[in-house]
Amino acid sequence: MKPLSTIRAAHLLTLLFVLAPTLALAQEAIPLPRLSVEVGTARNPQEVSTSLQILAILTLLSVAPSILLMMTAFTRIVIVLSFLKSALGTPNIPPTPVIVGLSLFLTFYVMSPTLDEINRNALQPYMKQEITFTQAMERAEKPVRAFMLRHTYTEDLNLFIRLSKQPPPRSPEELPMTTLIPAFMLSELKTAFIIGFYIYIPFLIIDLVVASILLSMGMMMLPPVVVSMPAKLLVFTLANGWGVLAQALVQGFR
């Protein structure tokens, strides 16, 4: 009887002979990539400019989530939908990923005119090398600035202008983005909380009615939320609440 180690070695050798042609064929059909990173001296100023543009684009992509939060309709939409979930009394339904996903797609829908203008006036001319990178950024900033100014309260804008301790701008074009962005964020938070208050009112009335009925029937041991939650879900569904809320959110930005 052969030792156990000899049997294992024989099995391994047989396996290698069987798989050797397959491994060789796979190695010939799928070449392995080679990666290299090098730092050299630029031969002309154009190479330096291209490298800086690539660096700026990579930096922009890294801060894209923050830009989405600060300069679009996402903040208002996701807060309003979160208020709705809390008012319904269902903290885990819909799940948070569903709320965030719906907020993202509603944001893309609301921002589509602004994004189309950026693509038409800034991105496409830059891709065709008709304008420089700086000109493309200036053209892309105009529709975003107009969108934020349209939905920023005057008192919030004046607040950050005073806090900056700079002379008031003579025109909206002279308003720095470092002042406009926090003012826009503050206005969006204020608007979202106002909408959340109006969302809470009908559901609060349902809770009060259910609690009063249970108290009058002497069913004090039964938690009111057990009865009010199905009632709120029924009323919200029959009223087409999701469609009405989505329509109100979209029209609020038009």
C-alpha positions in Angstrom: 0.0 0.0 0.0 1.4 3.4 -1.0 1.8 6.1 1.5 -0.8 8.9 1.6 1.7 11.6 0.5 2.6 9.6 -2.6 -1.0 9.2 -3.6 -1.6 12.9 -3.2 1.4 13.7 -5.2 0.3 11.4 -8.0 -3.2 12.9 -8.0 -1.7 16.5 -8.2 0.7 15.5 -11.1 -2.2 14.0 -13.0 -4.3 17.1 -12.5 -1.5 19.3 -13.8 -1.1 17.1 -16.9 -4.8 17.4 -17.6 -5.1 21.2 -17.0 -1.8 22.2 -18.6 -3.2 22.5 -22.2 -6.2 24.5 -20.9 -4.0 26.9 -18.9 -1.7 27.4 -21.9 -4.6 28.1 -24.2 -6.1 30.6 -21.7 -2.8 32.3 -21.4 -2.5 32.7 -25.1 -6.1 33.9 -25.6 -6.3 36.4 -22.7 -3.1 38.4 -22.4 -2.3 39.7 -18.9 -2.3 43.5 -18.7 0.7 45.5 -17.5 0.2 48.6 -15.5 2.8 51.3 -15.2 2.9 54.7 -13.4 5.6 57.2 -14.3 6.4 60.8 -13.6 8.3 62.6 -16.3 9.1 66.1 -17.5 6.6 67.8 -19.8 7.9 68.5 -23.3 5.6 71.5 -23.8 3.1 73.7 -21.9 0.1 71.9 -23.5 1.0 68.7 -21.7 1.0 70.6 -18.4 -2.4 72.2 -19.2 -3.9 68.8 -20.1 -2.6 67.2 -16.9 -4.1 70.0 -14.8 -7.5 69.6 -16.6 -7.5 65.9 -15.9 -6.7 66.6 -12.3 -9.5 69.1 -12.1 -12.0 66.6 -13.6 -10.9 63.9 -11.2 -11.3 66.3 -8.3 -14.8 67.3 -9.5 -15.8 63.6 -9.7 -14.6 63.1 -6.1 -16.8 65.9 -4.8 -19.7 65.1 -7.0 -21.9 63.8 -4.1 -21.4 67.0 -2.2 -22.3 69.0 -5.3 -25.4 66.9 -5.7 -26.4 67.7 -2.1 -25.5 71.4 -2.1 -26.5 72.7 -5.6 -29.5 70.6 -6.7 -33.0 69.8 -5.6 -31.9 66.6 -3.8 -31.8 68.2 -0.3 -35.5 69.3 -0.3 -36.8 66.1 -1.9 -35.0 63.6 0.4 -36.0 65.6 3.5 -39.7 65.8 2.5 -39.8 62.1 1.7 -38.2 61.3 5.1 -40.9 63.5 6.8 -43.6 61.5 4.9 -42.2 58.2 6.1 -42.1 59.5 9.7 -45.6 60.9 9.5 -47.0 57.6 8.2 -45.6 55.9 11.3 -43.6 53.3 9.3 -39.9 54.1 10.1 -38.6 51.2 8.0 -41.0 51.2 5.1 -40.2 52.4 2.5 -36.5 51.4 3.1 -34.0 54.2 3.2 -32.3 53.1 -0.2 -35.7 53.4 -1.8 -36.2 56.9 -0.5 -32.7 57.9 -1.6 -33.2 56.3 -5.0 -36.5 58.0 -5.6 -35.0 61.3 -4.5 -32.1 60.9 -6.9 -34.4 60.2 -9.9 -36.7 63.1 -9.0 -33.7 65.3 -8.7 -32.5 64.3 -12.2 -36.0 65.0 -13.5 -36.1 68.4 -11.9 -32.6 69.3 -12.9 -33.0 68.1 -16.5 -33.5 71.5 -18.1 -30.4 72.8 -16.3 -28.4 69.8 -17.2 -29.5 70.0 -20.8 -28.4 73.7 -20.9 -25.0 72.7 -19.5 -24.6 69.9 -22.0 -25.6 72.1 -24.9 -23.6 75.3 -24.1 -20.6 74.0 -22.1 -19.9 70.3 -22.4 -20.5 69.7 -26.1 -18.5 72.8 -27.3 -15.7 71.7 -25.0 -15.7 68.2 -26.3 -15.5 69.5 -29.9 -12.6 71.7 -28.8 -14.5 74.9 -29.7 -13.9 76.5 -26.2 -11.4 76.2 -23.5 -11.8 74.4 -20.2 -12.2 77.7 -18.3 -14.8 78.9 -20.7 -16.7 75.6 -20.3 -16.7 76.0 -16.5 -18.0 79.6 -16.8 -20.8 78.5 -19.1 -21.7 75.6 -16.9 -21.9 77.9 -13.8 -24.5 80.2 -15.3 -27.5 77.8 -15.4 -26.6 76.4 -12.0 -26.4 79.9 -10.5 -29.7 80.9 -12.0 -31.4 77.7 -10.6 -30.0 78.4 -7.1 -30.9 82.1 -7.2 -34.5 81.2 -8.2 -35.0 79.1 -5.1 -33.0 81.1 -2.5 -34.8 83.4 0.0 -33.7 87.0 0.0 -33.2 87.1 3.7 -30.9 84.0 3.6 -28.9 85.6 0.8 -28.6 88.9 2.7 -27.5 87.0 5.8 -24.5 85.4 4.2 -23.6 88.6 2.4 -23.5 90.3 5.7 -21.5 87.5 7.3 -18.9 87.6 4.5 -18.2 91.3 5.4 -17.8 92.0 1.7 -19.4 94.9 -0.3 -22.8 93.9 -1.6 -22.6 92.7 -5.2 -24.1 95.0 -7.8 -25.6 92.1 -9.9 -26.3 88.4 -9.4 -23.4 87.6 -11.7 -21.0 89.1 -9.2 -22.3 87.1 -6.3 -19.6 84.5 -5.3 -20.6 80.9 -5.1 -19.2 80.6 -1.6 -22.0 82.9 -0.5 -24.8 81.6 -2.8 -24.3 77.9 -2.0 -24.9 78.1 1.8 -27.8 80.5 1.3 -29.4 78.1 -1.1 -28.9 75.2 1.3 -30.5 77.1 4.1 -33.4 78.1 2.0 -33.9 74.4 0.9 -33.9 73.3 4.5 -36.4 75.9 5.4 -38.7 75.0 2.5 -38.4 71.3 3.2 -39.4 71.8 6.9 -42.4 73.9 5.9 -43.6 71.2 3.5 -43.0 68.5 6.2 -45.2 70.5 8.6 -48.1 70.5 6.1 -47.5 66.8 5.5 -47.8 66.0 9.2 -51.1 67.9 9.7 -53.6 65.3 8.1 -51.8 62.3 9.7 -51.9 64.1 13.1 -55.6 64.6 12.7 -56.1 60.9 12.0 -54.0 60.0 15.1 -56.2 62.3 17.3 -59.4 61.0 15.9 -58.4 57.3 16.4 -57.2 58.1 19.9 -60.4 59.8 20.8 -62.6 57.0 19.4 -60.6 54.3 21.3 -60.8 56.4 24.5 -64.5 56.8 24.2 -65.0 53.1 23.6 -62.9 52.3 26.8 -60.2 50.5 24.8 -57.4 52.2 26.7 -55.1 49.2 26.6 -55.1 49.1 22.8 -52.3 51.4 21.4 -53.8 54.0 19.0 -50.9 53.4 16.5 -52.2 49.9 15.9 -55.4 51.3 14.4 -54.2 54.7 13.1 -51.4 53.2 10.9 -53.7 51.2 8.7 -56.1 54.1 8.5 -53.3 56.5 7.4 -52.0 54.0 4.8 -55.5 53.6 3.5 -56.1 57.4 3.2 -52.7 58.0 1.7 -53.2 55.3 -0.9 -56.7 56.3 -1.9 -55.6 59.9 -2.3 -52.8 58.8 -4.6 -50.4 60.4 -2.1 -47.1 59.4 -3.9 -48.3 60.9 -7.1 -49.6 64.1 -5.5 -46.4 64.6 -3.5 -44.1 64.0 -6.5 -46.1 66.4 -8.5 -46.0 69.1 -5.8 -42.2 68.6 -5.4 -41.6 68.9 -9.1 -43.9 71.9 -9.6 -42.2 73.6 -6.6 -39.0 73.9 -8.7 -40.7 75.1 -11.9 
